[in-house]
Amino acid sequence: TTQFARSCRGLHGEAATGNHVLFGCSDAADSGALLLTWVPGINQYASKKIKYPRDGSNRGTGTVKAHEERDFFIGNLGNNHLARFRPQADSLLASDLVDLGAQQAGFEFEREHGKRLAVLTRDGKLHVFNVETGWTKVSDVTLWDNTANNRWASGKRVPKLAAGPGRAYVSDPHEQKIYEVDLNTGALLRTLNIAGQPWNLAVFGWYEAFGQHVDNH
């Protein structure tokens, strides 16, 4: 057991990639996310904080995602922002952040290579980004108008997001639908009408090179 000098108050959310593990720290008094890096030569972890922006908003991180082919992490920063946490950095820069314009409701890496990120927001949009080198917007797909029916009202089953190789799926239990979005082009491919209330999702199967479908999903 190792006791690290750096704290992580309000610890919530973690992910690992390579030799790095990132922990979200969501307490208003905490200054950043906690990064642990395994150092093989001494067989122990080194620790440091990747500092949040000092803009007075006290935004913390509570969800962290990673992909084995990416050398960075994606985490929320408060409700409306996402951030790229780079292990070599000591603080988040303006170029690491993206303002979604609405409260995020889930985000996932495209499963095969992790170059794309799908982000669902509570206004009924699915945002697709190329995150390989920054925050390059691929598309915004409007799935529904949330002003007409608050799908995130207390006590309701809420829409869920799942991502597979080249595809993202969003459930809408209130309208009995599942949406399929192409993460390469950002286009809405299909709207599936489902009996009952589709809610949690899991994606199976994969795609070979050139997009050939080789298994069920």
ABEGO torsion letter per residue (X at the ends): XBBBABBBBGBBEBBBBEABBBBBBABAABAEBBBBBBBAAAGBBBBBBBBBBBAGAGBBBABBBBBAABABBBBBBEAABBBBBBAABABBBAAABBBAGBBBAEBBBBAAAGABBBBBBAAGBBBBBBAAAEBBBABBBBABBAAABBAABBGBBBBBBBBBBGBBBBBBAAAGBBBBBBAAAGBBABBBBBBEBBBBBBBBEBBBBGGBBABBX
